[in-house]
């Protein structure tokens, strides 16, 4: 049995999942049909870092599916659910495989994956499949959003990991 699957960790992961739903579904800012600014992925990344890839991925899955039931924004596409799972799963994998590496580099890898691959490459693919907008146009539009978003998320994730999490563990 996975040592991270304790009642205490499940409750904490559930609270981070709820925070993700609030930040993404209710406090996110929709700029256009294809661009939205949100910090909903941050609690999922923290869940993955704290509790490992399994609970991080489950937090992402629950966050997306519950969020859809509460407040469907646009058309549903399973690719976005996969993206939410990866948002929690990959930080857990990166921290698990990167033991002994300085946390600032691990957080940088997380942000590069999240905003380079997940938001930068996969999200335009899902939007292309949903709306038929050419992938190259979506890719160019996302670059304008993803780069500053990645910088802000790196700073926030590093500060939370370095300053906040040690106080609440």
Secondary structure by P-SEA (a helix, b strand, c coil): ccccccaaaaaaaaaaaaaaaaacccccccccccccccccaaaaaaaaaaccaaaaaaaaaaaaaaaaaacccccccaaaaaaaaaaccaaaaaaaaaccccaaaaaaaaaaaacccccccaaaaaaaaaccccaaaaaaaaaacaaaaaaaaaaaaaaaacccccccc
